[in-house]
Amino acid sequence: MSYTLGGGRIQGPEKTSMQCQLCSAKLEHLTVFERELHYNKHFNDEPQASSSSKPLDEPKAPASESAPTSSKWKWKDWQAHKGQDQWWHPAQSVKPPRNFTPGLIPLLKTHLNKSHAAGNTRRATLCYDRAVLINREVWDAGWGCGYRNYMMACAALMDQPFQPMYFPLLDHPTPPSVRNLQQWIEDAWKAGFDPEGARQLKQLVGTRKWIGTSDVQVAFTSRGIPSKLVDFDMKTSARGAHILTDWVVEYFSQPHGFVDSDKVVKDLQPRTVNDVLFGAAPVTVTSRMPLILQHDGHSRTIVGFEVNKTGNVNLLMFDPSRLPNERLRQAGLDRFASMQTSSLTNAVASSSTNAATTSSANITTASSAKRSATSMLLTNPVPLKRSRAYNQGERSHGDSDDEVEIVHDSRDQNTPGRGRSFSMHDPTKADKTDMLSTPDTLKFFRVDPQKLVKKKAYQILYFPMGAPLSDAEVSAARGMNIYGEMIS
């Protein structure tokens, strides 16, 4: 495992004694992955991802590179088969794979507003609304959290409209995935990035080695994506978990750019969240990208924060090891389908209005130019930006054709991969399917200060959303070890 927290890399906790609750077999010699596999054998001949919401890969010891010889189930039997290590982002018009759940940010906004109306939430702020929860699969359970958080960051970075050049940098020559990230990092090592990480991990491709935020930053830097690491030393901070939550509040209070960490540290009486959001709606969605939060043994993605009725700040997280139940996932998918349809309708309506205005102007040259602009907008609708024809065939295992409805714009017959949307359900039914308990829904995402303070060190990787790194900036990072800005 490779976590750079302040002074160096941290290993996971030691194994503890345990036995199977069904057959009483001793499991302490097995990794977390092998324990889950053992239980899956009891319940099903073909292991399935659990629908439980309990984390399955925290906080255990790193998996060894091969299973014990006494174990019946070998790692080689459960490597990702071709097609299992999938990639998807919101601009694609095909159905998301089973472990990808878009639409949860608008769903969170709805339930945070309900909680505010009930007097349980004062304020809340969320990240970019097309962020995607990406969960581990059976084959990467126990070691894949770092990879899945990196994929969640990529899904948002490739979809956002503010820095469109991020998309080709992350998509070529190979798109994001668990195994592709391993290759990205090894390629970065060969190019001279993070020599310390290269010495410690030695090899990643084809292994189950854990990675941390420092390793993820190596991959992003080598691809030209600007990012920054921040270390939080909870042992030396008198403010405890508040130093971390204050920093997160400061991050989401700005539309983009770097966070002034000195300001967070020196401000003994920081602005309250009510000051930050004075005059704003109680629940706001920003253009900020999600954050990757690392601690000893696990990593998660921060998608926002909530101030509860007592004034404490809860972080809102996407946990790759915490699987949503079917009702929660379906509610997210329905919200996302509704977002797609609404955005496409608005784009077409806006374009039609422009065309009508142009026609009435009766100026031939200007009219022609505006019709051309309208055509470009129609073939590049807002929610489907950078959709590419050669990615349209990507589907999750078991999908049937009638589960994905492709809607073509009749004015765009000659542009494959453009002007499309998918719908798994009628978007008008979204409110009917969102019959979820607000307390239970928010509990799935909340992490309160009492839980945060249990760990002594954290590291955050964030994206200031500046222009892609120049060749000179990328070259300057070669030969340098990766360490974060220390806050305590």
Buried (B, 14 or more C-beta within 10 A) or exposed (E): BBBBBBEEBBEBEEBEEEEBEEEEEEBEEBBBBBBBBBBBBEEEEEBEBBEEBEBBBBBBBBBEEEBEEEBEBBBEEBBBEEEBBBBBBBBBBBBBBBBBBBBBBBBBBBBBBBBBEEEBBBBBBBBBBBBBBBBBBBBBBBBBBBBBBBBBBBBBBBBBEEBEEBBEBBBEEBBBBBBBBBBBBBBBBEBBBBBBBBEBBEEBBEBBBBBBBBBBBBBBBBBBBBBBBBBBBBEEBEBBBBBBBBBBBBBBBBEBEBBEBEEBBEEEEBBBBEEBBEEEEBBBBBEBBBBBBBBBBBBBBBBBBBBBEEEBBBBBBBBBBBBBEEBBBBBBBBBBBBBBBEBBEEBBEBBEEBBEEBEEEEEEEEBEEBBEBBBEBBBBBEBBBBBEEEBBEBBBEEBEEEBBBEEEBEBBEEBEBBBBBBBBBBBEEBEEBBEBEBEEBBEBBBBBBEEBEEBBBBBBBBBBBEEBBEEEEBEEBBEBBBBBBBBB
